[in-house]
Amino acid sequence: MTDARPADAGSAGLRPRRGRPRDAEVDRRILAAARETVAAHGYAGLSIDAVAERAGVAKTTLYRRWPTKARLVADLVSRMQDEVTLTETGDVVADLTRLTAGIAGSLTAAGAPLVADLMAAMAHDPDFGDTMRGRWAQWRRAAVELLGRAVERGALSPGFDPEVVVDQLAGPLYYRLLFTGDPLTAEYAAHLVEAALRAHLRPKGPTSP
């Protein structure tokens, strides 16, 4: 069994720091405070001062770790995504269903108001938008590669387009969350995967003449 989860990109692009290692407990308090603050006030209403005060740390401590609000929230969202693992077992339907249900659960936990606020911030804050799209691209690429390997081992038909199918699975989750308000259940995730893969699944093992 291979864990295909993308590497944590929380510190991507930052040079290694010298001196004492970062205090994991301080990081945890800051991220917890950021999560509470952005949930209460949205991305636009979040301030470094408020997060630092809620976490009980100096602003300089926070800025040393996350130099901008955009990076702080992007790292927070990335760590929330890390709670959803992409595990490759060789059963492409089960693997993709587990991933889709995990994303659905993560979106439900975040809630429509926060997700809508973050999407609006991506549209209006270029730094935040670029950072978030880069983080999401890692997950999308991992899912595409998982499906590509399923094609290579003959589990899916050669004409299968992994990129299109990944988009077909992600899009309806956001549509339900933000537009219809219908619940994002594990059953719905399974139906999405079944509909996306139905025409492309190949028979398992040799078939009888």
C-alpha positions in Angstrom: 0.0 0.0 0.0 1.4 3.3 -1.0 0.5 6.6 0.6 0.2 9.0 -2.3 -0.5 12.1 -0.3 1.4 15.1 -1.5 4.2 16.5 0.6 3.3 19.2 3.0 3.9 22.5 1.3 3.6 24.7 4.3 7.2 25.8 4.2 7.6 25.7 0.4 9.8 28.4 -1.0 11.3 29.4 2.3 15.0 28.9 3.0 16.0 26.8 6.0 16.4 28.9 9.1 19.4 28.8 11.4 19.2 28.8 15.2 16.7 27.1 17.4 14.1 24.9 15.7 10.6 26.1 15.5 8.4 25.3 18.5 5.6 23.0 17.3 3.3 24.0 20.1 3.6 27.7 19.1 2.8 26.7 15.5 -0.2 24.8 16.7 -1.5 27.7 18.8 -1.1 30.1 15.9 -2.8 27.9 13.4 -5.6 27.2 15.8 -6.0 30.9 16.4 -6.0 31.6 12.7 -8.6 28.9 12.1 -10.9 30.4 14.8 -10.4 34.0 13.6 -11.0 33.3 9.9 -14.0 31.2 10.7 -15.5 34.1 12.8 -14.5 37.0 10.6 -13.6 35.6 7.2 -10.4 36.1 5.3 -10.9 39.8 4.8 -11.6 40.3 8.5 -8.6 38.4 9.6 -5.6 40.4 11.0 -2.2 39.3 12.1 -2.7 41.4 15.3 -5.9 39.4 16.1 -4.3 36.1 15.5 -1.2 36.9 17.6 -3.4 38.1 20.5 -5.6 35.0 20.3 -2.6 32.7 20.2 -0.8 34.5 23.0 2.3 35.2 21.0 4.2 38.3 19.8 3.5 39.6 16.3 7.2 39.1 15.5 6.9 35.5 16.4 4.1 35.1 14.0 5.8 37.1 11.2 8.9 35.0 11.5 6.8 31.9 10.6 4.4 33.4 8.1 5.4 36.8 6.6 2.0 37.5 5.2 -1.7 36.9 6.0 -2.0 35.1 2.7 0.7 32.6 3.5 -0.7 32.0 7.0 -4.2 31.2 5.7 -2.8 29.2 2.8 -0.8 27.1 5.2 -3.8 26.7 7.4 -5.9 25.4 4.5 -3.1 23.1 3.4 -2.9 21.5 6.8 -6.7 21.0 6.8 -6.3 19.3 3.4 -3.6 17.1 4.9 -6.2 15.6 7.1 -7.6 14.0 3.9 -5.1 11.3 2.8 -4.8 10.0 -0.7 -3.9 6.3 -0.2 -3.3 4.0 -3.2 -4.2 0.4 -2.6 -4.6 -0.8 -6.2 -8.4 -0.6 -6.1 -9.0 2.6 -8.1 -12.7 2.9 -7.3 -12.2 2.5 -3.5 -9.2 4.8 -3.5 -11.0 7.6 -5.4 -14.2 7.2 -3.4 -12.2 7.5 -0.2 -10.5 10.7 -1.4 -13.7 12.2 -2.7 -15.6 11.5 0.5 -12.7 12.9 2.5 -12.8 16.2 0.5 -16.5 16.3 0.9 -16.1 15.9 4.7 -13.4 18.6 4.8 -15.7 21.1 2.9 -18.6 20.3 5.2 -16.4 20.9 8.3 -15.2 24.2 6.9 -18.7 25.3 6.0 -20.1 27.2 3.0 -19.5 30.8 4.4 -15.8 30.2 5.0 -15.3 28.4 1.6 -17.1 31.2 -0.2 -15.1 33.8 1.6 -11.8 32.0 0.7 -12.8 31.7 -2.9 -13.7 35.4 -3.1 -10.3 36.2 -1.5 -8.6 34.1 -4.2 -10.2 36.3 -6.8 -9.3 39.6 -5.2 -6.0 38.9 -3.6 -3.4 37.8 -6.2 -0.9 36.6 -3.7 -3.4 34.5 -1.8 -4.9 33.2 -5.1 -1.6 32.1 -6.6 -0.6 30.4 -3.3 -3.9 28.6 -3.0 -4.0 27.5 -6.6 -0.4 26.1 -6.2 -1.5 24.1 -3.1 -4.6 22.7 -4.8 -2.5 21.8 -7.9 -0.4 19.5 -5.8 -3.5 17.5 -4.8 -5.0 17.5 -8.3 -1.7 16.3 -9.7 -1.5 13.4 -7.1 -5.1 12.3 -8.0 -4.3 12.6 -11.7 -1.2 10.5 -11.3 -3.1 7.8 -9.3 -5.7 7.5 -12.1 -2.9 7.5 -14.7 -1.3 4.5 -13.0 -4.7 2.8 -13.0 -4.8 3.2 -16.8 -1.2 1.8 -17.1 -2.1 -1.4 -15.2 -5.2 -1.9 -17.3 -7.8 -1.1 -14.6 -9.2 1.8 -16.8 -9.6 2.1 -20.5 -6.7 3.7 -22.5 -9.0 6.6 -23.7 -9.6 7.7 -20.1 -8.7 11.3 -19.3 -7.6 11.6 -15.6 -7.5 15.4 -15.5 -11.1 15.7 -16.8 -12.4 13.1 -14.3 -10.7 14.8 -11.3 -12.4 18.1 -12.3 -15.7 16.2 -12.7 -15.4 15.0 -9.1 -14.3 18.2 -7.5 -16.7 20.6 -9.2 -20.0 19.0 -8.0 -18.8 19.1 -4.4 -18.3 22.9 -4.5 -21.6 23.2 -6.4 -23.5 21.4 -3.7 -21.8 23.2 -0.9 -22.3 26.7 -2.3 -25.3 26.6 -4.6 -27.8 23.8 -3.8 -27.0 23.4 -0.1 -27.5 19.6 -0.4 -25.5 17.5 2.0 -22.0 16.2 0.9 -22.4 12.7 2.1 -20.2 9.7 1.6 -22.9 8.1 -0.5 -23.0 11.1 -2.8 -19.2 10.9 -3.1 -19.5 7.2 -4.1 -22.2 8.0 -6.7 -19.9 10.7 -8.2 -17.0 8.2 -8.5 -19.2 5.5 -9.9 -20.7 7.8 -12.6 -17.2 9.2 -13.5 -15.6 5.8 -13.9 -18.5 3.6 -15.0 -17.7 3.7 -18.7 -14.0 3.3 -18.3 -13.6 0.4 -15.8 -12.0 -2.7 -17.3 -12.9 -6.3 -16.1 -10.8 -7.6 -13.3 -8.7 -10.6 -14.1 -9.2 -13.0 -17.1 -12.6 -13.5 -18.5 -14.1 -16.8 -19.5 -14.5 -17.5 -23.2 
